[in-house]
Amino acid sequence: MAEPRVGRHRARFGDRRGLIAALPRFTPVVWRTLERVFVAVGFRFARQEGSHRSYVREGVSRPIVIPTYAEVPVFIIRNNLKTAGLSRDDYFRLLEQVH
């Protein structure tokens, strides 16, 4: 008799929870830490309006905006990475360097 589909999948590919746990997880960070990450890849401070600081870099069409919050939410970090053309791996490598 044929084995159940789920059992075969787990036997062949392993349990997905192990893969997910191995990846670093995005967490909110202090704005100054996020600023150091983007400055490390060539962004420079352009201007500030209220609690929002804009950074620009040659070759990037839009500025990235970092709010001066004690904890910058994950969605803002991801949006800024996408705008800057940085990967998840780039971010975590840079985060280790600036700490």
TAVENBEL-V920672 format. One record per pair of residues at least 24 apart in sequence whose C-alpha atoms are under 6 Angstrom apart, sorted by sequence separation. I is the first residue (numbers start at 1). J is the second residue. If there is no record, write none. Layout:
# TAVENBEL-V920672
i;j
I;J
I;J
This chain:
# TAVENBEL-V920672
i;j
31;68
31;69
30;70
30;71
31;72
29;71
28;71
29;72
28;72
28;73
28;74
37;94
